[in-house]
Amino acid sequence: MSGALTGFRVLDFGQYVAGPLAAMLLCEQGAEVIRIDPPGGPRDRSAAGAIFNRGKKSIVLDLKNEADKHVALQLADTADLLIENFRPGKLAALGLGYEPLAQRNPQLVYCSMPGFAHDDPRAQLAGWEAIIAAATDTYRPASGSDAPAPKYWHLPVASNFAAMLAATACVNALNAQQRDGLGQQVEVALFDAMFTAIGARGMELPSGVDMTLDFTGFGVYECQDGRHVHFAPVAPRFMDWFATAAGVGRWAAEGLLDRAALSTSPESALRLRTRLTGLFKTRTALAWETLADQAGVPLIMCRTTSEWSDTGHALTSQSVVSIDDFEYGTMKQPGMPVRLSVSKEQVQGARHKLDADRTSIVAGLLQPGTQVSRRAALKVAQPCTDPALKGVRVLDLTQVWAGPTAARALAEFGADVIKINSPHEPIMSHCDVNRGKRSILLDLTVSKDLDIFWQLVESADVVMQNFRQGVAERLGIGYQDLIKIKPEIIYASVSAFGYDGPWCDRRGYEVQAQAAAGAQADFGWPGQPARLPYEINDYGTGVLTAFGLSLALLHHARTGRGQQVEAALGYTATLHQSLRFAQLAQQNHDSPAFADSLGMHALYRLYQARDQWFFLAFERASLPRLQQVLGLPSLGTLSDADQQDLLAHTFSSQALDHWANKLQACDAGIHRLTTVQELMSDPWVVQHGLSLTREHEKIGMVRTIGPVARLSRTPLAAGRPATPPGSDRAAVMQALAAR
């Protein structure tokens, strides 16, 4: 046995990004993934397929043909997991819905990833990526921008998050399967998945309660060479260290390094920003990055994806790998976004040519494979509806967003999570990321508190930390320290750029990962690099850490062995840039992602109706239908630029409701731009627990996001609201004393 999913079979019916990416994540943890395409091949013919379909076997099946449908049913009989991302009901209409397949194969985990959930009023709306983005406030202007128009960007946030969440949910459905031999239905809609990305931006606190932290000086700065850096002095000491290294320690005498004073004086904060702006123009961006690295300060030069893929760190750490594709040749691609020390992950090779494995797949149906033998060994018992991770105890030492998000996810799957914070550090987004956990405060530099930690370790299954390289070891709580006491422990380490490679000890936050991998350069183009609307790397790394830990728990259930799990913001940032890597492979240059800040082309673009902005997504092949519905017979004869102008003029003449009603007749994707505030108060969103408003001890009613994935037998639970930091110490200590 090597990968945690060795011996498991996955059927991948997915198209475009979400389904194929989820299956790729499972494939690289050892699963046998069989990709099933329709005649003619996948809908997306771009180089993205070379990334998302690497390592998978390939077979073409016409599901409207009885012989091919029979093969699909036989494959489903032997599968552990099935992944599809069609509109609700489409695969069921072809006889491959969950109910009939579960009757044939009760152990099957069936994962659906539609644009909108099956019970969402928009379930049958074409769930294009941009439609989901419009529905989830993704296209608002860049932070700090005074532009009145929304801004389109190409990164498929909803699909990426749906893929990561679905992979995690599927692994935990397999964890539940180990208990009673039964599968279940999983649904992770792209719209729902966006709530994980929204995270703390959807949080609302009572009036008068301010839990924001002041990061004066934080932001993007232009340097001497015209390049930019993103500086993140999150802790006051970072600004002090930077000032000393830059030779401007005298600023302290002017009060420019006093965080408390700056937070109450906008004039002083502006003066600091002005001084920093001038200072950064005295050296090149790379020189500032080198200085900051030596000083231990979080600052990164804003690179393009192509530049990132050529750095020694990206290559040494295997954040970027080279794959020989049959169509594109040697192609740089994102590496594995989560690493396991015992059940080793690995790329299972390049993608296979279309239908290349038909003969071996069909022949294999005539004789039991390893996955059939493994499944036969599972005892089908009385169905157990307990949460998938009931009985698992997690010690969460992590801070900020990534690590706490991972632990929150494990709590949603039923784990008992004890959140351990330092009494000396502020806790960011506590009400959001620490719901469902028990909270205690421990100073691990004090022997009596360290003794309590070791007592907790004795009953723990998982320990998580996100200290800088070497800190856990100095405290005596590194992985090697813990396995001396508890060899079977599962130990997660979360970092900025991974624990190997030249940048292994660099500090970094969400914005440094964005800047390093090319996302800020893309989002800010044609101006200066800009911060993305959501913290996609922090929350994404949280989901991927939960994915890795769920895999490690599954591996432990099968072998009794523990191991170390590693995730990093840089790994996640690189994965998020997959479509950029695909574009580079096709065009072989680092041009702007898209030349139009409102969309890709006339039929996939932001437009302004008379009353509001909306996104239109329409297939070019169906253009005659659009011409007819809109009464624009000449539309198809125009260039793309002229089509944009004509459509913009047409749409501006009427309110959006008018156009939405007309366009229903041609199955167009159309959605108004919705704000986070509107989302979080939407009745359907509230009813389905994606938005939670609950009483929090001491501060009153607080609104946060809720769990996303839906599992039919072992549903997720939000857990209780976050308790005040340290408030569960007595109960935790009492439980320890009773052991």
SEVEXVEX-544858 format. One record per atom (N, C-alpha, C): x, y, z. Coordinates in steps of 0.2 Angstrom, whole numbers, plus 5000, padded with zeros to 4 digits. Layout:
REM SEVEXVEX-544858
XYZ;...
REM end
This chain:
REM SEVEXVEX-544858
500449945000;500050005000;500450065000;500350114996;500750174996;500250234997;499850264992;499450314994;498850294998;498550345002;498050335006;497450305003;497350314996;496750294992;496950234988;497450204989;497650144985;497150084986;496950064980;496350014981;495650034980;495650104979;494950134978;494850154971;494250144968;494150154961;493650214961;493850264957;493450324956;493250334949;492550344948;492350364941;492250434940;492550464935;492550534934;492150554928;491550574929;491150604924;491150674923;491650704927;491650784927;491850814920;491650874920;491850914914;492150984917;492451014913;492751084914;493251074920;493151114926;493651114931;493451074937;492851084940;492651064947;492750984947;492350954943;492350874944;493050844942;493350864937;494050844935;494550854940;494550914943;495050934948;494950894955;494250884957;494150844963;494450774962;494350744956;494550674954;495350674954;495650724951;496350734951;496650724958;496350764963;496550764970;496550694973;496050654971;495950584973;496450544970;496550554964;497050514960;497750514963;497950574964;498650584967;498750564974;498250534977;498250504983;498150424983;498250404976;498350334975;497650294972;497150334972;496550304969;496650294961;496350234959;496250224952;495650264949;495850314945;495250354942;495150344935;494550324933;494350314926;493950374924;494250404919;493850464916;493450444911;492750464911;492250444906;492050504903;492250504896;492050564892;491550544887;491150584884;490650574879;491050564872;490650544867;490950544860;491150614858;491750614856;492050684854;492550714859;492450684865;492950704870;492650754875;493050784879;492850824884;492650894882;492150924885;491850994883;492451044882;492951044887;493451094887;494051064884;494251094878;494751064874;495451104875;495451144881;496051184882;496551134885;497151164887;497751134890;497551124897;497051144900;496851134907;496751054908;496451024903;496350954903;496950914904;497550944902;498250904903;498450914910;498150954914;498250964921;497750924925;497150934924;496650904928;496450834927;496750804921;496650734919;497250694919;497750724922;498450684923;498350624927;498650574925;498650504929;497950464928;497450494925;496850454925;496850404918;496450354919;496350314913;495750344910;495750324903;495250364899;494750304895;494150324895;493650284891;493150324888;492950314882;492350354879;491750314879;491250344882;490550304883;490050354881;489550324876;488950364874;488450334878;488250374883;487750344888;487050344885;486950364879;486250354876;486350284872;486850254871;486950194868;486950134873;486450084872;486350034878;486949994879;487349984874;488049944876;488449984880;488550044878;489050084882;488750104889;488050114889;487750124896;487850064900;487850004898;487949944901;488649944904;489149964900;489849964903;489850014909;489550074908;489550124913;489250094920;488650054919;488350024925;488849974928;489149934924;489649884927;490249914930;490449974928;490950014931;490750034938;490150064938;489850084944;489750034949;489649974947;489649914952;490249904955;490849924952;491449904955;491849964958;491450024958;491750084960;491650104967;492050134970;491950164977;491650234977;491850274972;491650344971;491450354964;490950404964;490750424957;490750504958;491050534953;491050614953;490750634947;490250684947;489950714942;489750784943;489750834938;489650904940;489150934934;488650894933;488150914928;487550954932;487150984928;486551014932;486150954935;485850974941;485450924945;484950884940;485050814940;484550774937;484750754930;485350784927;485550764921;485750694920;486250674925;486450604924;485950554926;485550574931;484950524933;484450514927;484350564923;483950554917;484250504912;484950494912;485250444908;485250374912;484950364918;484950304921;485550294926;485850344927;486450344932;486450384938;485850394940;485750434946;485950394952;485950424958;486150394964;485750334966;485150344966;484650284969;484750224965;484750214959;484850154955;485550124956;486050164956;486650144957;486850114964;486550154969;486650124976;486250064977;485750054974;485349984974;485849924972;486149944966;486649894964;487249884968;487549944970;488149944974;488049994980;487849964986;487750004992;488350034995;488950014993;489550044995;489750104992;489350124986;489550184982;489450254986;489950294985;489950364987;489850404981;489250434980;489050464974;489150544975;489550574972;489650654973;489450694967;488950734968;488750784963;488950854965;489150884959;489450954960;489151004955;488451014956;488151064951;488351134952;488151174948;488251254949;487851274955;487251254955;486751274961;486451204963;486351204970;486151134973;485451114970;485251054971;484651024968;484051054970;484051084976;483451114979;483551194979;484051224976;484051294975;483651314969;483251374970;482751394965;483151404958;483751414958;484151424952;484451354949;484251294952;484551234950;484651224943;484151244939;484251234931;484551284928;484751334931;485151394928;485851364926;486051384920;486751364917;487251384922;487551344926;488051354931;488751374929;488851414924;489451434922;489851464928;490551454928;490951484933;490751554934;490751594929;490651664930;489951684933;489451644931;488751654934;488751644942;489151594944;489251584951;489651644954;490151664951;490551724953;490051784954;489651794949;489151854949;488751844955;488551784957;488051774962;488351784969;489051784969;489351784976;489851844977;489751894974;490151954975;490851954973;491051914968;491751894966;492051954962;491551984958;491852034953;491752104955;491752114962;491852184964;492552214963;492552284962;493252314960;493752294965;494452294963;494952284967;494952324973;495252294979;495252334985;495652404984;495352454986;495652524986;495552554979;495152524975;495052544968;494452594969;494452654965;493852694965;493452684958;493652634955;493252614948;492552604950;492052634946;491352614947;491152544944;491552524940;491352464936;491552404940;491252344940;491552284943;492152264938;492452214941;493052184937;493052114937;493052094930;493052014929;493751994930;493851934933;494451894933;494351824932;494851794929;494851724926;494851664931;495051684937;495251624942;494551594944;494551524943;493951484944;493851474952;493751524956;493751514963;493151464965;492551474962;492051424964;492151354963;492451344957;492551274955;493151244959;493651284960;494251264964;494051244971;493651284974;493351274981;492951214981;492451204976;492051144976;492451084975;492951084971;493351024970;493651004977;493951054980;494351034987;493851014992;493251044992;492751024997;492450964996;492350944989;492050884987;492550824989;493250834987;493750784988;493750764996;493750825000;493750815007;493150775010;492550795007;491850765009;491850685007;492150675001;492150604998;492650565003;493250585005;493650545009;493350535016;492950585018;492550565025;491950525024;491650525018;491150475017;491450405017;492150395014;492450335014;492650315022;492850365026;492950355033;492350325036;491750355034;491150325037;490950255034;491150245028;491050185025;491450125028;492050145031;492450095035;492050065041;491650105044;491250075049;490750025048;490350045042;489749995041;489649975034;490149985030;490249965023;489749995018;489450055020;488950085016;489150155013;488950165007;489150235004;488550285006;488550335002;488050385003;488150434997;487650484997;487650534992;487950594995;488350634991;488750694993;488550744988;488350804990;488250864985;488650924988;489050944983;489451014984;489351054978;488851104979;488651144974;489251204973;489351224967;489851274967;489651344970;489051364970;488751424973;488851414981;488651354984;488751344991;489551344993;489951314988;490651314990;490951384991;490651434988;490951504988;490951524995;490451504999;490451525006;491051515010;491351455009;492051445012;492551495010;492551515004;492951565001;492851635004;492151645005;491951715008;492251715015;492151665019;492351665026;492251725030;492751755033;492651805038;492351865035;492351875028;492051935025;491251925025;491051875027;490351865028;490051875035;490551885040;490451885047;490151955049;489651955053;489352015055;489352015063;489652065066;489652075073;489152125076;488952115082;488452165085;488752235084;488352285084;488552355083;488952375089;489552405088;489952425094;490452375095;490452315093;490952265094;491452265088;492052285089;492652285084;493152235086;493252185082;493752135082;494252145077;494252195073;494752205068;495452225071;495952205067;496652215069;496952265064;497252315067;497552365063;498252345060;498352345053;498952325050;499252385046;499352445049;499552505046;500252495042;500252515036;500852505032;500752445027;500252405028;500052345024;499852365017;500152325012;499952345005;500452335000;500252354994;500752344988;501052414987;501752404985;502152464984;502552454978;502652514974;503052514968;503752524970;504252484967;504952494969;505352534963;505952534964;506452574960;506352554952;506352484951;506352454945;505652454942;505152484945;504452484942;504052424944;504352374947;504052314950;503752324956;503352284959;503052294965;503152234970;503052254977;503052204982;502452214986;502252154990;501752164994;502052155001;501952205005;502252205012;501652195017;501752145022;501252125027;501552135034;501552195037;501752195044;501252185049;500952125048;500452105052;500552115060;501152095062;501352105069;501752165070;501652205075;502052265076;502852255075;503052195078;503752185078;504052175070;503652155066;503852155059;504052225056;503652275058;503752345056;504452365059;504552345065;505152365069;505752335065;505652275064;506252235061;506352265054;505852285050;505952305043;506252375044;506052415048;506352485049;507052485050;507252435055;507952425057;508352405051;508152355047;508452325042;508552375036;508052415035;508052465030;508452535031;508652535038;509052595040;508552655041;507952645043;507552695045;507252695052;507652665056;507452655063;507252715067;507552775064;507352845067;506652855066;506252825062;505552835062;505252825068;505452785073;505152765079;505152835083;505652875083;505652935086;505052985084;504852975078;504353015075;503652985076;503652935080;502952895081;502652855076;503052845070;502852815064;502852735065;503152705071;503152635072;502752615078;502352665080;501952655086;501252625084;501152565083;500452535080;499852565084;499852565091;499352595094;499152665093;499652705092;499552775091;499352785084;499652745079;499452755072;498652735071;498452685075;497752665074;497252715076;497452765079;496952815082;497152885078;497652885074;497852945070;497852935063;497352945059;497352935052;497852975048;498053035051;498553085048;499253045049;499353015055;500052985056;500052925051;499552885051;499552825047;499652845039;499352895037;499452925030;500152945029;500452975034;501152995034;501652935033;501452885037;501852825037;501852795030;501252785027;501152765020;501552805015;501552865016;501852915011;502652895012;502852895018;503552875019;503752815016;503352765017;503552695014;503552695007;503052735004;503052734997;503652764994;503952814997;504552844995;505152794996;505152765002;505652715004;505752664999;505152634997;505252574992;505452594985;505452654983;505652674977;506452684977;506752664982;507552674983;507852614981;507552554981;507852494979;507352454974;507652404971;507252354967;506852314971;506352284968;505852244971;506252174974;506652154970;507052094972;507452104978;507752164978;508252184983;507852194990;507252224989;506752224995;506552154998;506452114993;506252044995;506852014999;507452014996;508051985000;508152015007;508052085007;508152115014;507652095019;507052095016;506452065021;506551995023;506751955018;506851885020;507451875026;507951915025;508451915030;508251945037;507751985037;507552015043;506951975046;506751925042;506151885045;505451925044;505451965039;504852005038;504451985032;503751975033;503351955027;503252005022;503651995016;503652035010;503851995004;503452004999;503651964993;503552004987;504051994982;503952034975;503352004972;502952044969;502352024965;502651994958;502551934957;502751894951;502251874947;502351864940;501851834936;501951754937;501451714935;501451644936;502051614932;502251644927;502751614923;503451624927;503551684930;504051694934;504151654940;503551644943;503451594949;503751524947;503451504942;503651434940;504351424938;504751474937;505451474936;505851484942;505551504948;505951514954;506251444957;506851454960;507151394963;506751364968;506351404972;505951374977;505351334974;504951364969;504451324966;504651264964;505251254961;505451194958;505751144963;506151174968;506351124973;505851104977;505351144979;504851114984;504351074980;504351074973;503851044969;503151074970;503151134971;502551174970;502351174963;502851174959;502851164951;503151104949;502851064945;503151004942;503151004935;503550964931;503550964924;503250894922;502750904917;502450844915;502450834907;502650784905;502650774897;501950754895;501650804892;500950794889;501050774881;500650724879;500650704872;500450764867;500150814869;499950864865;500350924866;500550944872;500851004873;501650994875;501850934875;502550924877;502750934884;503350954886;503450964893;503151024895;502751014900;502251074902;502351074910;502451144912;502451154919;501751154922;501651124928;500951114931;501051124938;500451134942;500451134949;500651074952;501051064957;501251004960;500650984965;500850934970;500350914974;500250964980;499650984981;499451034986;499451014993;499550954994;499550925001;500050865001;500450865006;500950805007;500850765013;500950695012;500850655017;501550615018;501750595024;502450575024;502450495024;501950465025;501950385025;501550365019;500850385018;500450365012;500650415007;501150405004;501450464999;501050474993;500950544992;500550564986;501050564980;500850564974;501250574968;500750574962;501050614957;500750624951;500750554947;500150524945;500150464942;500350464935;500750514933;500850514926;500450564922;500650574916;500250624911;499550594910;499150634907;498550614905;498550564899;498050524899;498050474894;497650504888;497850474882;497450494876;496750474877;496350504873;495650494874;495450424872;495150384876;494850314875;495450264875;496050284877;496650244877;496550184881;496150184886;496150124891;495550084890;495150094885;494550054884;494649984884;495049954881;495149884880;495349854887;495749884891;495949854897;495449864903;495049924902;494549934907;493949884906;493749874900;493149824898;493449754900;494049734898;494249674900;494249664908;494449714911;494449714919;493849704922;493249714918;492649704921;492449634922;492849594918;492649514918;493049484924;493449514927;493849484933;493949534938;493849514945;493949554950;494549594951;494549654952;495149694953;495349704960;495849734962;496049744969;495549784973;495249834970;494749874973;494049824975;493949774970;493349734972;493549684978;494149664978;494349624984;494249664990;494549724990;494549764996;493749774998;493349794993;492649804995;492349744997;492449684995;492149624997;492349615004;492949635007;493149625014;492749675018;492449725016;492049765020;491449735023;491249735029;490649705031;490149755031;489549745028;488949785028;488649775034;488649825038;488349815045;487649865045;487449865051;486849915053;487049985051;486650015047;486950085045;487050125051;487650165051;487850205056;487750275054;487350325057;487250385055;487650435059;488150415063;488550455067;488950495062;489250555064;489650595060;490250555058;490550565052;491050525050;491750525054;491850575058;492450585062;492250575070;491650555071;491550545078;492050505082;492250525088;492750495091;493450515090;493550555085;494250585084;494350645088;494950655091;495050715095;495650745091;495550815091;496050855087;496250915092;496950925092;497250985096;497451035091;497151095091;497251145086;497651195089;498351205087;498751255089;498851305084;498451305079;498551355073;498251425074;498451475070;498251535071;498051565064;497751625064;497451665058;496851615055;496951605048;496351575045;496551505042;497051485039;497151425036;497051365041;497551355046;497451305051;496851295054;496551355057;495951355061;495351335056;495351345050;494851325045;494851255044;495451225044;495551145043;495251115049;495351145055;495151115061;494351125062;494151175060;493351185060;493051135055;493351125049;493051075045;493051005048;493550985052;493550925055;493050915060;492950975064;492350975069;491750965065;491650995059;490950995056;490850915054;491350875053;491350805051;491250765058;491250795064;491150765070;491750755075;492350785073;492850775077;492750825084;493050805089;493150845095;493750885095;493650945093;494250995092;494351035098;494951035101;495151075107;495651135104;495351195104;495751255101;496251275107;496851275105;497351305110;497651365107;497551425111;497851485109;498351505114;498751555112;499251585117;498851645120;498951645127;498651705130;498951775128;499451775124;499851835123;499751855116;499351825111;499251845104;498551855103;498351905099;497651915096;497451855092;496751845092;496451795088;496051825083;496251805077;495851835071;495251795069;494751825068;494051795066;493851735070;493951745077;493851695081;493151665080;492651705080;491951685079;491851645073;492151655068;492151625061;492451555061;493151555062;493551495061;493551445067;493351475073;493351425079;492651405082;492151415078;491551385080;491551305080;491151275084;491251205085;491751175089;492251215092;492851195095;492751215103;493151175107;493251195114;493851235114;493851295118;494451335118;494751335125;495451335125;495851345131;496451385129;496751425134;497351465133;497951425136;498451415132;499051385135;499651425133;500151445137;500751475135;501251415135;501451395129;501851335129;502651345131;502751405133;503451415135;503451415143;502851395146;502851395153;502751315155;503151285159;503151215160;502451185162;502051225166;501451195169;500951185163;500951245158;500551235153;500751185148;501451175147;501651125142;501451055145;501451045152;501250985154;500550965153;500151025153;499451015151;499350985144;499751025139;499751005132;499950925131;500450905135;500650835134;500150785137;499750805142;499150765144;498650765139;498550815136;498050815130;498250775124;498950775123;499150735118;499050655119;499050635125;498850565126;498250545124;497750585124;497050565121;496950595114;497450625111;497250655104;497450605099;497150615093;497250575087;497650625082;497550685082;497750735078;498050795081;498650815080;498950885082;499050925076;498850995077;498951035071;499351095073;499851125069;500251185071;500451215065;500451285065;500751325059;501251375061;501751355066;502251395068;502751395062;503151445062;503751455057;504251395058;504551385053;505051325053;505451325059;505451275063;505951265068;505651285075;505051325075;504851345081;504551285086;504151245082;503851185086;504351145089;504951135085;505451095088;505851125094;505851195094;506151225099;505751225105;505151225104;504651215110;504651145113;504951095109;504951025111;504250985109;503851015104;503250985102;503250975094;503850965091;503850945084;503550875083;503550855077;503250785075;503750735078;504350745078;504850695081;504750685088;504650745091;504450745099;503850705100;503350715096;502650685098;502650605097;503050585091;502950515090;503350475095;503850505099;504150465104;503650445109;503150485110;502650475115;502050435112;501850455106;501250425103;501450415096;501750355094;501950345087;501350345082;500750335084;500250335079;499850405078;500150455081;499850525080;499950545073;499450585071;499350615065;499550695066;500050715063;500250785064;500250825058;499950885058;499850925053;500250995054;500651005049;501051075049;500851115043;500651175044;500451225039;500851285039;501151295033;501651355032;501451395027;501851445026;501751495020;502051465013;502651435013;502851405007;503151335007;502951305012;503151235013;503851225017;503951165019;504551155024;505151135020;505151135014;505851125010;505851175005;506451185002;506551234997;506851295000;507151344996;507451404998;507051445002;506351445001;505951485005;505651455011;505851395013;505551355018;505451395025;505851445027;505851475033;505551545032;505251565026;505051635025;504351635029;504251695032;503551715034;503151735028;502451725029;502051745023;501351735025;500951775022;500151775024;499851765017;499151765017;498751765011;499051805005;499151865007;499351915001;500051894998;500551865002;501151845000;501051784995;500651744996;500551684992;500251704985;499751754986;499451784980;499951814976;500351854979;500851894975;501451854972;501651794975;502151754973;501951714967;501351684967;501151644962;500851674956;500751744956;500451774950;499751804950;499351784955;498651804955;498551884956;499051914960;498951984960;499152024954;499651994950;499852024944;499252024939;498951964939;498351954934;497752004936;497652004943;497052034945;497052114944;497652134945;497752214945;497952234938;498052194933;498252214926;497652254923;497752304919;498452334917;498752374922;498452384928;498852434933;499252394937;499352414943;499852384948;499552324951;499852274953;499652214956;499152234962;498652194963;498052204968;497852144971;497652154978;497452104982;496752074979;496652004980;496051974977;495451994982;494851984979;494252004984;494251954990;494451894989;494351844995;495051814996;495051785002;495651755005;495651685003;495851674996;495751604993;496251554995;496851584997;497451534999;497351515006;497151565010;497051545017;496551495018;495951505016;495351465016;495451395012;495751405006;495951345002;496451305005;496951335008;497451285012;497051255018;496651285021;496251255027;495851195024;495551205018;495151145016;495651085014;496151105011;496651055008;497051025014;497151055020;497451025026;496850975029;496250995029;495750955031;495750885027;495850895020;495850845015;496450795017;497050825018;497550785020;497450745027;497150775032;497050745038;496550695037;496050705033;495550655032;495850595029;496250605024;496650545021;497050515026;497450545030;497850515035;497450475040;496850495042;496350465047;496150395043;495950405037;495750345033;496350295033;496950315031;497550275031;497650245038;497550275043;497650255050;497050195051;496450215049;495950165050;496050095047;496450095041;496650035037;497250005039;497750045042;498350015044;498650025051;498250075055;498550085062;499050135062;499350155057;499950205057;499750275056;500150315060;500050385060;500550415055;500550485054;501050515049;500950585050;501450625046;501450695046;501050715039;500650775040;500350805034;500550875034;500750895027;501050965026;500550995021;500451055022;500051105017;500351165018;500351205013;500651275012;500251325008;500251385010;499851435006;500151434999;500751424998;501051424991;500851374987;500751314990;500551254986;499851274984;499451294988;498751314986;498651364981;499151414982;499151474977;499351444970;499751404970;499951374963;499451334960;499051294964;498451254962;497951304959;497851354962;497351404960;497451434953;498151434951;498351464945;498351414939;498051354940;498051304935;497851324928;497351364928;497151394921;497651434918;498051474922;498551514920;499151464917;499251414921;499751364918;499551334911;498951324911;498651294904;498751354899;498551414900;498651464895;499351474893;499851464898;500551474896;500751414892;500551354893;500651304889;500451314881;499851344881;499551354874;499851414870;500051464874;500251524871;501051534871;501251494876;502051504877;502251574879;501851614882;502151684884;501651704890;501951754893;501651774899;501151844898;500751844893;500351894892;499751904897;499451964897;498951964902;498351914901;498051894907;497651834906;497051844901;496751904902;496251924897;496352004896;496252024890;496352094888;495752134890;495152104892;494552144893;494352134901;494352184904;494252184912;493552164913;493052164908;492352144909;492252074907;492652034904;492551964902;493051934897;492851874894;493251844890;493051864882;492451864881;492251884874;491551914875;491251934869;490551964870;490051924873;490051854872;489551814875;489751784882;490251804885;490451784891;490751844895;490251894898;490551954899;490051994904;490352044908;489852084912;489552134908;488952154909;488552204905;488152244911;487952304909;487552344913;486852354910;486352324914;485652344912;485552414914;484952434913;484752504914;484752514922;484652464926;484652464933;485252434937;485652394934;486152354938;486552314933;487152294936;487652254932;487452184933;487652144927;487452074927;488052034923;488051974924;488451934919;488051894914;488351884908;487951844903;488451794901;488251734901;488651674899;488251634894;488551634887;488151604882;488651564877;488451504875;488851464870;488851504863;489451504860;489451534854;489051494849;489051434850;488751394845;487951404844;487751434850;487051444850;486851524848;487351554845;487251624844;486551644840;486351604835;485751614831;485151624836;485151584841;484551584846;484551654849;485151674851;485251734855;485051794850;485251794844;485051844839;484251854839;483951794838;483251794837;482851814844;483051794849;482751824856;482851894857;483451924855;483551994856;483352034850;483152004845;483052044839;483652074836;484152044836;484852074833;485052024827;484752024822;484951984816;485651994814;485952044815;486652064812;487152044817;487052024823;487452014828;488051964826;487851904823;488351854821;488851874816;488651934812;489151954807;489652004809;489652024816;490052074818;490652044821;491252084822;491852064826;491652064833;492052024837;491852024844;491852094848;492252134846;492252204849;491552234847;491352234841;490752264839;490152224842;490152164843;489652124847;489552154854;490152164857;490152194864;489752254864;489952304859;489652364859;488952364858;488752324853;487952314852;487652284858;487852234861;487552204866;487552254872;488052294873;488052334879;487552394878;487452414872;486952464870;486252444871;486152374869;485552344869;485352334876;485752304880;485552294887;485452354892;485752404890;485752464894;485052504893;484652474888;483952504887;483452484891;483552424895;482952404899;483252374906;482852364911;483052334917;483252264916;483552244921;483852174921;483252124921;482752134924;482152084924;481952074917;481852124914;481652114907;482052074903;482752074903;483252034899;483251964902;483151954908;483151894911;482551854909;482051884909;481451844906;481451824899;481751874895;481851854888;482351804886;482851804890;483451754889;483251684892;482751674896;482551614898;482451564892;482151594887;482051554881;482551524877;483251544878;483751514875;484251494880;484051474886;484551444891;485151474892;485151544892;485751584893;485851584901;486551584903;486751594909;486751674911;486351694915;486251764917;486151774924;486551814928;486451824935;486651894937;486251934941;486451994943;487051994948;487452044949;487952044954;487652054961;487852004965;487552004972;488052024977;487952064982;488452084987;488452024992;488952024996;489051985002;488451995007;488352055008;487852075013;487152045011;486952045004;486352015001;486351945002;486951915000;487051845001;486851815008;487151845013;487151815019;486451825023;486051865020;485351875022;484851845018;485051815012;484551785008;484251725011;483551725011;483151675014;483351595013;483551585006;483751515005;484351495008;484851545008;485551535011;485451525018;485051565021;484951555029;484651485030;484051475026;483751415028;484151345027;484651355023;485151295022;485751295026;485751345030;486351345035;487051375032;486951405026;487651435024;487751495027;487251525030;487351585034;487051575041;487451585046;487151565053;487151635057;486651645060;486551705065;486351675072;486851675076;486751645083;487051685088;486751665094;486951705100;487651685103;488151725103;488851715106;488851745113;489151705117;489251725124;489651785124;489351835128;489751895130;489651955124;489551935118;489551985113;488851995109;488451945110;487751945107;487751905100;487251925096;487151895090;487651905085;487951845082;488451855077;488251815071;488451835065;488351805059;488951775056;488951715054;489551685051;489351635045;489751615041;489651565037;489451495040;489151445037;489051385039;489351325035;489251265037;489551205033;489251205026;489651175021;489451175014;489251115012;489651065012;489550995009;488950965012;488550925008;487950895011;488150815010;488050785015;488150705015;487550675018;487250635014;486550605015;486450565021;487050525023;486950485029;487350515035;487850545034;488250575040;488350655039;487750685040;487750755038;488250795043;488550855040;488950895044;488550935049;488850965054;488551005059;488951065060;488651125061;489051185062;489351185069;489151145074;489351145081;489151215084;489351215090;489051275094;489451335092;489151395094;489551455092;490251455096;490751495093;491351505096;491251535103;491551495108;491551525115;492151575116;492051615121;492651665123;493251625123;493851655121;494451615121;494651595128;494751535129;494951505136;494451485140;493751495138;493251485142;493051405144;493351365140;493251295141;493851255145;494251295148;494851265151;494651225157;494151245161;493951205167;493651145165;493251145160;492951075158;493451035155;493951055151;494451015148;494850985154;495051025159;495451005164;495050955168;494450965169;494050915173;494050845169;493950845163;493950785159;494650755160;495250795160;495850765160;495950725167;495650765172;495750735179;495350675180;494850665176;494350605177;494650545173;495150555169;495450495165;495850445169;
REM end
